[in-house]
Amino acid sequence: MCRWLTYSGSPLLLDTVLYRPEHSLINQSLHARMGVESTNGDGFGVGWYSADGDRAPAVFRDVGPAWNNRNLRELAAHVRSGLFFAHVRASTGSAVQQTNCHPFRHGRWLWMHNGAIADFPRLQRDLCMAVGPALFPSIEGSTDSEVMFYLAITFGLDQDVPGAVARTAGLVERLGKEHGVPDPLQMTVAVSDGERVWAFRYSSQASSRSLFYNSRAETVRRLHPELDYLREISDDTRLVVSEPLGDLPGVWNELPESSYA
């Protein structure tokens, strides 16, 4: 499986979130506490929206581990954004290659996923046949995550994000039943259009991978005034993370099972 985070709020340098916290995503790439694997070294990626009004996100992905990538550290220390995604990958069977690293991008959309479609090769053909013909050539890699992204676009991501993701999950569930695959879907998903972020937590077994969101910045500042990097961020700043970035009480809240935010 994988670990990921998404940030939305006052613009800040990416390394403020990626490197500075006690249990940062970079730390999780080597020492995850709540994932299926403790090591997530099969590639990484970051995607961000600039503050100049351009709605198309930038993406940087690589196949090596995040914990020793000098280019990622350099980029994170100089790129400032008010909305960004970051993901460290542990492959569930697909190849370790750049096109399989998250986040995935199409137009203004960013998408990333932790989890898996069980027995994906068995369902892959039917799932891919449901992708819109005009979208199918945009699929570059071989992951179930990317196919889910293009299914969500096919099913109306532009008009109704929760509905499109629900229809995608419903198709996986239906095809799993038809092909005799029990409990076919495990997912935490983040998706953004550059203005808003949605996060989803769902699995066929109702036992989904971990997902947390932060308390309001005002509350965290009051509880932990020593966190100097929180002084300038707005109260509507939100982080959604696969696992908490530290152990400070009152900071993190678990997203309920089978829900979205």
Backbone bond lengths (Angstrom), bond angles and torsions (degrees), N, CA, C in turn:
res aa  C-N    CA-C-N  psi(-1)  N-CA   C-N-CA  omega(-1)  CA-C   N-CA-C  phi
1 M - - - 1.451 - - 1.532 110.12 -
2 C 1.304 117.46 -162.47 1.461 121.22 -170.89 1.525 109.31 -143.59
3 R 1.327 115.27 176.29 1.462 123.34 172.61 1.526 106.97 -132.15
4 W 1.335 116.58 143.04 1.459 118.76 179.32 1.519 111.10 -149.69
5 L 1.327 114.60 166.05 1.460 121.37 172.56 1.517 109.13 -146.53
6 T 1.324 115.12 154.46 1.452 121.61 170.70 1.523 108.86 -133.69
7 Y 1.317 115.78 139.62 1.461 122.76 -178.02 1.511 109.28 -122.55
8 S 1.341 116.17 136.22 1.466 121.86 175.35 1.515 108.37 -143.06
9 G 1.328 116.93 124.72 1.459 119.55 179.77 1.505 111.88 159.40
10 S 1.324 116.24 -146.13 1.460 121.23 -179.81 1.528 109.49 -61.59
11 P 1.331 117.80 133.65 1.468 119.26 -179.83 1.526 111.88 -57.84
12 L 1.315 115.82 135.28 1.458 121.10 175.38 1.522 109.20 -149.34
13 L 1.326 115.87 165.87 1.453 120.60 176.34 1.522 110.22 -66.11
14 L 1.309 116.54 139.96 1.456 120.36 -177.31 1.526 112.16 -58.83
15 D 1.332 117.35 -33.51 1.465 118.28 -176.21 1.525 112.52 -69.29
16 T 1.343 117.72 -17.65 1.457 120.47 175.77 1.525 111.10 -57.89
17 V 1.332 116.57 -36.40 1.459 122.38 -179.71 1.525 111.56 -98.33
18 L 1.331 116.83 -38.89 1.461 119.79 -173.14 1.524 113.41 -74.74
19 Y 1.346 118.01 -31.74 1.463 120.79 -172.70 1.527 114.63 -118.98
20 R 1.325 118.36 -32.97 1.463 119.75 -167.93 1.525 115.75 -77.42
21 P 1.337 120.56 -35.15 1.465 118.76 -178.58 1.533 112.50 -63.01
22 E 1.312 114.78 155.40 1.466 121.61 -178.81 1.530 111.97 -54.28
23 H 1.330 116.52 -45.43 1.474 120.80 -178.97 1.527 107.91 -117.63
24 S 1.320 115.40 58.52 1.465 122.43 -175.73 1.526 111.02 -62.89
25 L 1.326 115.30 168.40 1.461 119.27 176.63 1.527 110.79 -61.20
26 I 1.313 117.58 -34.74 1.464 120.00 177.75 1.528 109.73 -64.89
27 N 1.322 117.05 -40.96 1.464 120.21 174.08 1.529 111.16 -62.24
28 Q 1.323 116.50 -39.56 1.460 120.43 179.80 1.526 112.21 -66.51
29 S 1.319 117.01 -25.87 1.464 118.51 178.58 1.529 111.46 -62.85
30 L 1.313 116.34 -22.33 1.464 121.52 179.98 1.523 112.54 -113.63
31 H 1.335 117.10 -27.59 1.468 120.61 -173.13 1.532 111.01 -137.29
32 A 1.316 117.91 53.24 1.464 120.11 176.96 1.529 109.67 -64.20
33 R 1.327 115.48 142.58 1.467 120.66 -178.13 1.520 112.68 -101.67
34 M 1.323 117.83 -27.57 1.464 120.65 -171.37 1.520 113.24 -117.06
35 G 1.316 118.35 -0.38 1.445 120.89 -179.28 1.518 112.01 -84.40
36 V 1.326 115.69 169.10 1.465 120.78 174.98 1.518 110.03 -63.49
37 E 1.342 116.38 -38.52 1.457 122.36 174.95 1.514 109.31 -113.61
38 S 1.320 116.51 145.64 1.464 119.42 176.71 1.517 111.53 -80.14
39 T 1.337 117.31 -23.09 1.461 121.69 -178.47 1.521 110.02 -109.16
40 N 1.321 115.82 129.70 1.470 122.06 178.75 1.525 107.52 -124.20
41 G 1.329 115.69 78.41 1.455 121.27 -171.84 1.510 115.79 -115.28
42 D 1.348 116.72 16.20 1.469 120.06 -176.31 1.520 112.18 -95.27
43 G 1.315 115.54 38.73 1.454 120.67 179.68 1.516 111.67 111.31
44 F 1.325 115.48 168.63 1.460 121.91 -179.42 1.515 108.49 -155.99
45 G 1.312 114.94 171.53 1.454 119.12 174.35 1.509 111.32 -163.60
46 V 1.324 115.58 153.22 1.455 122.52 169.75 1.523 108.27 -130.81
47 G 1.306 115.38 145.36 1.456 121.36 174.40 1.511 108.53 -135.39
48 W 1.324 116.99 139.51 1.466 118.99 -176.54 1.526 110.82 -147.31
49 Y 1.330 113.29 154.99 1.453 122.34 175.88 1.521 107.96 -105.42
50 S 1.315 116.74 135.49 1.460 120.89 -178.93 1.521 110.10 -81.63
51 A 1.311 115.85 164.99 1.464 121.34 -177.81 1.523 112.90 -89.83
52 D 1.323 118.43 5.05 1.457 120.25 -173.95 1.532 113.15 -92.31
53 G 1.353 115.98 8.80 1.460 118.62 177.26 1.509 114.32 95.13
54 D 1.326 118.59 -8.58 1.453 121.21 177.04 1.519 108.28 -74.44
55 R 1.309 117.47 120.45 1.460 120.90 -174.32 1.520 112.80 -83.66
56 A 1.330 118.81 -10.90 1.459 120.74 179.34 1.520 109.47 -80.51
57 P 1.328 118.86 124.49 1.462 120.60 -177.43 1.527 112.51 -78.81
58 A 1.320 114.84 155.29 1.466 121.52 170.49 1.521 108.17 -93.58
59 V 1.332 116.18 151.39 1.460 121.71 179.97 1.515 109.29 -135.70
60 F 1.345 116.51 136.17 1.466 123.10 172.02 1.518 107.47 -128.43
61 R 1.339 116.74 120.87 1.465 121.67 -177.88 1.525 109.20 -135.16
62 D 1.328 115.45 150.43 1.458 120.08 177.67 1.520 108.65 -151.31
63 V 1.333 115.93 160.82 1.465 121.02 -173.87 1.525 112.81 -91.43
64 G 1.318 118.04 -12.93 1.452 120.68 179.79 1.508 111.76 -82.02
65 P 1.328 117.98 174.97 1.464 121.07 177.32 1.518 111.94 -72.36
66 A 1.329 115.19 146.65 1.465 120.24 -178.14 1.515 112.39 -69.43
67 W 1.334 117.43 -28.56 1.474 119.65 -169.57 1.524 113.78 -67.34
68 N 1.330 118.89 -19.08 1.469 118.73 -179.73 1.523 112.93 -128.57
69 N 1.342 116.53 25.17 1.453 119.76 -178.81 1.529 110.31 -90.40
70 R 1.303 117.02 109.41 1.463 121.65 -176.44 1.515 111.40 -68.10
71 N 1.324 117.81 -33.19 1.461 120.02 179.63 1.525 111.38 -67.08
72 L 1.328 117.09 -37.62 1.459 120.06 177.02 1.526 110.60 -65.01
73 R 1.312 117.43 -44.20 1.466 120.19 178.87 1.526 110.84 -62.27
74 E 1.313 117.43 -40.80 1.463 121.19 179.29 1.525 110.85 -64.69
75 L 1.314 115.85 -47.48 1.467 120.56 -179.74 1.523 110.79 -61.89
76 A 1.339 116.72 -45.53 1.466 120.91 -176.35 1.519 112.26 -63.61
77 A 1.317 116.77 -27.62 1.465 120.64 -179.31 1.525 112.69 -80.29
78 H 1.340 117.90 -8.41 1.464 120.48 -175.66 1.522 114.57 -126.42
79 V 1.314 118.70 -15.51 1.461 121.56 -179.44 1.525 109.08 -93.76
80 R 1.323 115.84 127.09 1.461 122.67 178.75 1.530 108.28 -113.90
81 S 1.317 116.61 132.69 1.461 120.34 -178.16 1.515 109.97 -151.51
82 G 1.311 115.30 152.48 1.451 121.62 174.46 1.510 113.32 -98.56
83 L 1.339 117.09 -0.52 1.457 121.04 177.23 1.519 108.07 -155.12
84 F 1.316 116.02 115.04 1.470 118.68 178.82 1.523 110.98 -149.11
85 F 1.336 114.22 157.64 1.467 124.99 176.58 1.518 108.20 -115.77
86 A 1.323 116.42 150.74 1.461 121.55 171.41 1.522 108.50 -147.11
87 H 1.332 116.23 143.88 1.464 121.52 -172.00 1.522 109.32 -147.85
88 V 1.330 116.71 134.47 1.467 121.70 171.28 1.523 107.04 -117.97
89 R 1.326 115.96 135.45 1.467 120.94 -164.53 1.524 112.69 -108.87
90 A 1.323 114.66 138.19 1.462 122.70 165.03 1.522 105.99 -122.99
91 S 1.309 117.09 108.97 1.461 121.59 -173.03 1.528 111.38 -62.24
92 T 1.335 115.56 140.91 1.466 120.95 173.86 1.524 111.21 -99.03
93 G 1.331 116.64 15.20 1.458 119.89 176.63 1.514 114.27 138.47
94 S 1.328 117.75 -26.45 1.463 119.40 178.66 1.531 109.91 -75.74
95 A 1.314 115.54 162.37 1.464 121.56 -171.77 1.520 111.90 -63.38
96 V 1.328 114.56 149.90 1.466 121.06 172.94 1.522 106.85 -85.55
97 Q 1.306 115.37 98.03 1.464 122.08 -178.79 1.518 108.34 -150.59
98 Q 1.324 116.15 158.86 1.454 120.31 -172.50 1.523 112.22 -60.59
99 T 1.316 118.17 -37.58 1.458 120.71 -177.76 1.522 112.72 -70.62
100 N 1.326 117.29 -10.61 1.465 120.43 176.58 1.532 112.45 -98.76
101 C 1.323 117.11 -0.37 1.462 120.54 179.42 1.527 110.38 -85.82
102 H 1.301 115.80 143.44 1.458 123.31 177.80 1.538 108.69 -90.93
103 P 1.325 118.28 162.29 1.462 127.70 -2.39 1.524 111.43 -78.80
104 F 1.326 114.47 157.33 1.459 121.33 175.17 1.526 108.62 -94.69
105 R 1.326 115.34 148.71 1.467 121.03 -175.06 1.521 109.56 -129.93
106 H 1.330 115.43 139.31 1.461 121.40 169.78 1.520 106.80 -149.15
107 G 1.334 116.18 117.14 1.454 119.12 -176.65 1.516 110.36 59.65
108 R 1.319 117.01 -126.01 1.466 120.80 -179.98 1.523 112.79 -87.98
109 W 1.345 117.54 -2.54 1.457 121.40 -172.56 1.520 113.05 -90.34
110 L 1.334 115.51 141.37 1.461 123.34 166.54 1.528 108.06 -119.45
111 W 1.340 115.44 146.11 1.470 121.73 -177.72 1.518 108.62 -146.24
112 M 1.323 116.44 136.60 1.462 120.28 170.17 1.518 109.69 -145.80
113 H 1.341 115.47 158.46 1.462 121.76 -166.49 1.513 109.57 -145.93
114 N 1.315 116.16 141.44 1.456 122.91 166.04 1.519 106.84 -122.31
115 G 1.324 116.45 130.90 1.453 120.70 -177.88 1.510 110.35 133.58
116 A 1.321 116.14 -154.72 1.463 119.58 -177.68 1.519 109.82 -167.45
117 I 1.312 114.85 154.34 1.460 122.00 163.92 1.523 106.11 -92.61
118 A 1.314 116.88 116.98 1.457 120.85 -178.14 1.532 110.40 -62.46
119 D 1.335 115.26 138.11 1.474 121.48 178.70 1.532 110.27 52.90
120 F 1.328 115.51 45.69 1.469 121.07 -175.39 1.527 113.51 -54.05
121 P 1.349 120.47 -42.77 1.471 118.36 179.70 1.527 113.69 -56.76
122 R 1.315 115.84 -29.85 1.459 120.56 179.59 1.521 112.32 -71.56
123 L 1.324 116.13 -31.40 1.464 121.40 -178.23 1.525 112.97 -100.06
124 Q 1.316 116.65 -10.83 1.466 121.53 -167.51 1.522 113.11 -58.19
125 R 1.314 117.34 -45.33 1.458 119.09 -176.55 1.516 111.03 -61.02
126 D 1.327 117.18 -49.09 1.462 120.06 -178.50 1.525 111.61 -64.36
127 L 1.327 117.06 -38.04 1.459 120.04 178.01 1.528 110.74 -64.81
128 C 1.318 116.24 -45.22 1.469 119.57 -179.22 1.529 111.59 -65.73
129 M 1.330 117.35 -34.55 1.458 119.97 178.80 1.526 112.13 -65.80
130 A 1.347 117.07 -19.77 1.459 120.58 179.21 1.522 112.32 -85.67
131 V 1.336 118.08 -11.03 1.464 121.47 176.51 1.527 108.73 -71.08
132 G 1.322 116.35 137.99 1.460 120.17 179.41 1.520 111.97 -54.68
133 P 1.331 119.21 137.05 1.470 121.68 -177.45 1.526 113.49 -55.15
134 A 1.327 117.80 -36.95 1.467 119.77 -179.82 1.520 111.92 -71.21
135 L 1.332 117.25 -23.23 1.457 121.62 -179.09 1.523 112.96 -89.85
136 F 1.324 116.66 -26.64 1.465 119.59 -171.91 1.531 113.86 -55.23
137 P 1.344 119.85 -40.34 1.473 118.69 179.27 1.522 114.45 -63.63
138 S 1.327 118.08 -15.12 1.462 120.81 -179.84 1.525 112.79 -78.62
139 I 1.325 117.62 -14.56 1.464 120.58 178.44 1.523 108.55 -71.30
140 E 1.340 116.20 117.70 1.464 120.64 -174.89 1.527 113.54 -102.69
141 G 1.323 116.99 -29.34 1.454 120.58 -173.58 1.517 112.78 -107.06
142 S 1.343 115.19 -159.79 1.460 120.76 -174.57 1.527 112.54 -127.52
143 T 1.333 117.27 19.51 1.463 119.54 -175.71 1.520 112.20 -92.61
144 D 1.337 114.34 154.21 1.457 120.40 170.62 1.525 111.27 -64.74
145 S 1.345 117.02 -32.48 1.465 121.72 -178.36 1.528 111.72 -61.06
146 E 1.320 116.48 -44.41 1.460 119.64 -179.12 1.523 111.17 -68.90
147 V 1.311 117.52 -38.41 1.464 120.35 176.37 1.524 110.08 -61.67
148 M 1.329 117.25 -41.72 1.467 120.08 176.60 1.519 111.48 -59.71
149 F 1.319 117.34 -39.48 1.462 121.65 178.31 1.521 110.97 -59.09
150 Y 1.315 116.46 -49.28 1.461 118.86 -177.09 1.528 112.37 -73.42
151 L 1.325 116.83 -25.83 1.462 118.66 170.60 1.527 110.43 -65.79
152 A 1.326 116.83 -42.74 1.465 119.94 179.45 1.530 111.02 -62.15
153 I 1.333 116.94 -40.18 1.468 119.52 176.09 1.521 109.71 -63.17
154 T 1.321 116.84 -44.51 1.467 121.67 178.10 1.514 111.19 -57.57
155 F 1.326 116.49 -39.03 1.461 121.37 -174.84 1.525 113.70 -88.58
156 G 1.344 116.83 13.51 1.458 119.19 168.82 1.506 116.27 103.46
157 L 1.332 117.69 34.45 1.456 120.89 178.89 1.530 111.42 -55.59
158 D 1.309 117.50 -35.86 1.467 121.54 -178.83 1.522 112.63 -64.30
159 Q 1.309 117.30 -28.76 1.466 120.72 -175.59 1.528 113.38 -101.48
160 D 1.335 117.08 -34.92 1.469 120.49 -170.59 1.523 108.16 -153.71
161 V 1.323 116.80 92.70 1.465 120.38 -174.91 1.529 111.89 -63.08
162 P 1.338 120.24 -53.40 1.470 118.39 179.23 1.526 113.09 -58.56
163 G 1.327 116.20 -40.25 1.459 119.58 179.46 1.513 112.61 -64.66
164 A 1.336 116.93 -41.53 1.465 120.87 179.83 1.526 111.46 -64.59
165 V 1.333 117.01 -41.86 1.466 120.09 178.79 1.523 109.99 -68.06
166 A 1.335 117.37 -39.34 1.464 120.23 177.75 1.524 111.34 -63.40
167 R 1.329 117.37 -40.40 1.461 119.82 179.09 1.527 110.70 -67.23
168 T 1.331 116.99 -35.64 1.464 120.27 175.84 1.525 110.94 -62.83
169 A 1.338 116.16 -48.45 1.465 120.10 177.85 1.527 111.04 -61.05
170 G 1.327 116.63 -39.49 1.459 120.46 179.31 1.512 112.68 -63.05
171 L 1.337 117.05 -38.54 1.460 120.00 177.92 1.522 110.67 -65.21
172 V 1.330 116.77 -43.73 1.469 119.76 178.12 1.525 110.01 -60.07
173 E 1.323 117.12 -43.95 1.461 120.35 179.07 1.533 111.11 -61.81
174 R 1.327 117.01 -44.03 1.469 119.90 -178.38 1.521 111.48 -65.51
175 L 1.328 116.86 -45.56 1.460 119.55 -179.70 1.529 111.33 -67.35
176 G 1.342 115.93 -35.70 1.456 118.24 175.77 1.517 111.20 -59.42
177 K 1.323 116.62 -43.76 1.460 120.39 178.72 1.522 111.10 -63.74
178 E 1.346 117.07 -42.65 1.463 120.74 -179.16 1.526 112.09 -64.44
179 H 1.326 116.75 -33.85 1.470 121.10 -177.19 1.523 112.76 -96.58
180 G 1.300 117.52 6.06 1.448 120.16 178.06 1.513 114.41 70.71
181 V 1.333 116.14 31.96 1.468 121.04 177.85 1.525 107.79 -101.64
182 P 1.328 118.43 108.51 1.465 119.36 179.91 1.524 111.14 -73.43
183 D 1.323 115.61 144.44 1.462 121.41 176.16 1.528 111.64 47.79
184 P 1.336 117.91 64.60 1.461 120.31 -169.63 1.520 116.24 -75.53
185 L 1.333 119.24 -17.73 1.468 118.17 -169.46 1.518 112.34 -127.07
186 Q 1.320 114.22 134.37 1.464 123.99 172.24 1.522 106.40 -134.47
187 M 1.350 117.74 122.81 1.458 116.52 -176.20 1.522 112.64 -156.92
188 T 1.314 115.24 138.54 1.449 123.24 151.06 1.524 104.90 -119.51
189 V 1.314 116.31 133.20 1.463 121.98 -172.92 1.520 109.31 -132.66
190 A 1.329 115.90 140.24 1.461 122.17 168.97 1.519 108.22 -120.43
191 V 1.327 116.20 139.45 1.461 121.02 178.70 1.522 108.28 -144.02
192 S 1.335 116.63 142.81 1.462 120.98 -179.85 1.518 110.36 -145.13
193 D 1.342 114.28 149.09 1.461 121.33 173.28 1.525 111.08 -107.53
194 G 1.328 117.48 10.85 1.458 121.73 -179.32 1.507 113.84 94.32
195 E 1.320 117.13 -13.21 1.456 121.54 178.12 1.526 111.81 -114.17
196 R 1.306 116.06 -32.05 1.457 121.71 -177.14 1.521 109.08 -141.25
197 V 1.332 115.87 153.76 1.459 122.52 176.56 1.525 108.71 -118.81
198 W 1.327 116.01 136.48 1.452 122.46 172.41 1.526 108.63 -117.35
199 A 1.321 116.72 140.16 1.463 121.58 177.28 1.528 108.58 -128.16
200 F 1.334 116.25 136.75 1.461 122.84 -174.45 1.527 109.94 -126.91
201 R 1.322 115.11 142.39 1.467 121.47 176.69 1.528 108.35 -133.68
202 Y 1.346 116.08 115.79 1.469 119.67 -175.09 1.526 109.27 -157.88
203 S 1.327 115.66 147.55 1.466 121.13 168.79 1.516 109.34 -153.91
204 S 1.319 115.77 154.70 1.464 121.13 -179.39 1.515 111.61 -60.40
205 Q 1.323 117.06 -32.59 1.460 122.25 -177.83 1.528 113.11 -87.44
206 A 1.343 116.63 -1.18 1.477 120.97 -174.40 1.517 110.44 57.30
207 S 1.328 115.29 36.93 1.467 122.42 176.88 1.522 107.10 -139.86
208 S 1.328 115.35 71.97 1.460 120.89 -167.80 1.522 112.36 -84.28
209 R 1.344 115.71 162.23 1.447 121.63 175.11 1.536 109.72 -61.99
210 S 1.304 116.06 155.57 1.461 121.85 -173.53 1.527 111.59 -65.32
211 L 1.331 115.73 147.05 1.459 122.04 176.79 1.529 108.31 -156.97
212 F 1.350 116.29 133.23 1.451 122.11 -175.13 1.529 110.04 -135.29
213 Y 1.345 115.41 155.81 1.461 121.36 173.26 1.522 108.02 -131.76
214 N 1.336 115.41 156.41 1.464 119.64 -175.67 1.517 112.38 -83.45
215 S 1.322 115.70 152.97 1.458 121.62 169.39 1.530 109.53 -69.03
216 R 1.325 116.41 166.35 1.461 119.73 -179.96 1.523 110.56 -57.81
217 A 1.335 115.43 143.67 1.464 120.44 -176.90 1.517 112.03 -57.33
218 E 1.344 116.79 -37.85 1.462 120.22 179.36 1.529 110.83 -59.83
219 T 1.325 116.69 -42.33 1.463 121.39 179.05 1.518 111.06 -65.00
220 V 1.338 116.09 -44.62 1.468 119.77 -178.28 1.526 110.75 -65.82
221 R 1.321 117.60 -40.18 1.472 120.50 178.00 1.527 111.38 -61.36
222 R 1.321 115.37 -39.32 1.460 119.21 -179.81 1.537 111.47 -68.93
223 L 1.334 115.92 -38.52 1.455 119.97 -179.82 1.524 112.65 -75.03
224 H 1.354 115.77 -33.72 1.464 119.48 -172.40 1.534 110.40 -137.37
225 P 1.315 117.62 73.22 1.471 121.25 -177.90 1.524 112.95 -63.61
226 E 1.330 117.63 -14.49 1.463 120.25 179.67 1.534 112.90 -72.89
227 L 1.315 118.01 -12.55 1.466 121.07 179.78 1.528 108.83 -81.79
228 D 1.328 115.86 82.35 1.451 120.98 -172.25 1.516 113.43 -62.47
229 Y 1.331 117.79 -28.86 1.459 119.21 -176.88 1.533 112.25 -73.36
230 L 1.344 118.63 -4.61 1.457 121.64 176.82 1.523 113.25 -92.95
231 R 1.332 117.29 -4.40 1.457 119.85 -172.45 1.520 113.73 -64.09
232 E 1.310 116.67 -32.85 1.457 119.59 -172.85 1.526 113.72 -100.57
233 I 1.330 118.85 -3.31 1.459 118.20 -175.15 1.521 110.71 -86.22
234 S 1.315 116.17 153.28 1.453 122.04 -176.32 1.528 110.75 -79.48
235 D 1.325 115.49 163.01 1.460 120.10 -177.66 1.523 112.49 -70.76
236 D 1.344 117.64 -18.34 1.456 118.71 178.93 1.528 112.28 -90.51
237 T 1.332 117.39 7.95 1.466 120.89 177.37 1.524 109.54 -66.61
238 R 1.336 115.82 134.14 1.459 120.91 -178.73 1.525 111.20 -132.60
239 L 1.323 114.29 138.28 1.460 123.18 170.10 1.519 107.87 -119.51
240 V 1.317 116.73 132.49 1.464 121.88 170.07 1.514 106.27 -118.92
241 V 1.333 116.75 129.23 1.464 121.20 -169.97 1.523 110.39 -138.13
242 S 1.325 115.40 149.44 1.461 119.63 175.72 1.522 111.66 -64.72
243 E 1.319 116.13 -34.80 1.458 120.23 173.79 1.517 108.94 -149.54
244 P 1.340 117.12 152.58 1.463 120.09 -175.54 1.523 112.75 -54.79
245 L 1.340 114.64 147.38 1.466 120.74 -179.03 1.529 112.03 -85.74
246 G 1.310 116.99 5.02 1.455 121.87 178.01 1.513 109.37 -178.21
247 D 1.320 115.98 179.08 1.461 121.62 -174.33 1.524 113.48 -106.48
248 L 1.325 118.51 12.27 1.455 120.68 -177.62 1.526 110.83 -67.46
249 P 1.322 118.07 131.34 1.467 120.71 -178.38 1.524 112.18 -68.21
250 G 1.332 115.05 146.58 1.452 121.21 174.59 1.508 115.52 83.75
251 V 1.324 117.66 1.77 1.466 120.86 -175.36 1.515 112.23 -93.96
252 W 1.338 117.76 -37.59 1.459 120.94 -168.84 1.519 111.74 -118.05
253 N 1.339 114.21 142.92 1.462 122.50 179.87 1.525 108.61 -129.28
254 E 1.315 116.78 136.14 1.464 119.93 -179.31 1.524 110.50 -78.96
255 L 1.329 115.78 132.65 1.462 119.71 173.94 1.518 108.47 -71.84
256 P 1.328 119.15 129.05 1.469 120.19 -175.23 1.525 112.40 -61.71
257 E 1.313 114.36 155.49 1.458 122.25 177.05 1.528 110.38 -58.64
258 S 1.334 116.00 141.21 1.467 123.10 175.84 1.524 111.37 53.70
259 S 1.321 115.78 53.09 1.465 120.63 -179.04 1.514 109.81 -144.19
260 Y 1.334 115.18 173.39 1.462 120.49 173.71 1.510 109.07 -142.19
261 A 1.324 115.04 160.92 1.465 121.13 179.38 1.516 109.63 -138.45
